[in-house]
Amino acid sequence: MTSTAVAGQPGSAPGRTGYTIVDTDIHPAAPAAAIRERLPEKHRARWDLFGSRVPGPPEIYPRVRNAGFRLDSWPADGPPGSDLGMIRDQLLDEFGVTHGILIPLQSHSWGAEEPEYAAALCRALNEWQIDTLLDAEPRLRGSITIPIEAPDLAAEEIRRHAGDPRFVQVLLSTGGELGFGRRRYWPIYEAAAEAGLPVAAHTGGLEMHRGAGWPSFYLEEHVWNGNLMAAFVTGMLCEGVLDRLPELKVICVEGGIAWAAPLMWALDDAWEQLRGDVPHLVKPPSEYIRERFWFTTQPIEEPDDPRDLDKALAHLGMDERIMFASDYPHWDFDSPRHAPRLFPAALREGVMGANACRLYGLPEAP
């Protein structure tokens, strides 16, 4: 749907003609003081003494200068993503974003904490999202952050926010103590399915380079994300999560897209020979993937000839499951103004917003 935006409307930019825009990957960050003040006293003391046992994502990037953020995204007091005014000025208003989905990466490093402490940290982060961003800005929706390595407590946190329209998904990572398809994590998926919420797996977590070793260069880190996501998809499929919970929806965030079609070819071919190994997979793996998974665009593969990406997307056959993401406020931010030209004209309306509106139950722009 194309329309001329009207000045003053939420999700519009004066004088710009375009699509409903839903940004499915915005990274807010709560200042340490904001987390501390929302912790119970016993956990506040632990925070003061030990902080978090696992470094947060910006602290372990091989490219550590500016912590991986845009130079212009640093507020006067706090980390990038902590200032709502800057999120509005640099993203929502600048590009006429209709809806934005918040994905706080801080919780990725909290899964390995003592379970009750990890749950308290995630609860504080969810409350900060509400108090600072969601209640103040109706264009934003949140992700429920959970103590991933304590699935029982994670399920409690999901149920605590179930039915709250300010939250539209449950946040997972691609790196855990075990593969996320394992039964240990099933209470998370059961609670998400019960709440009618998709699970969004964002690149990162406790162990981001399993099987490859720690990278020496940022180039290694940046292009390896698709491999992590492919392993996540394969594990969720083969471990039987999708059969156990036929209503569960899964979103792959910040892992690329072009690898998915060859993965489906390989899975289908091997499944024909190895059905006895996975008797719970009663149909070709590609059918599960096309029915149950969604993908976000950033960092989408960009070949020299755009027609090559068109071919990859045609092989994928999931045009209605691809959703725009900017990755704000990271340095490799994808502008909503330039992203549409990466896609065939017939896909642009869906990719930029309509697909996400259908998934999350959000209204399109007038």
Order of alpha helices (4+ residues) and beta strands (2+ residues): beta-beta-beta-alpha-alpha-alpha-alpha-beta-alpha-beta-alpha-beta-alpha-beta-alpha-alpha-alpha-beta-alpha-alpha-beta-alpha-beta-alpha-alpha
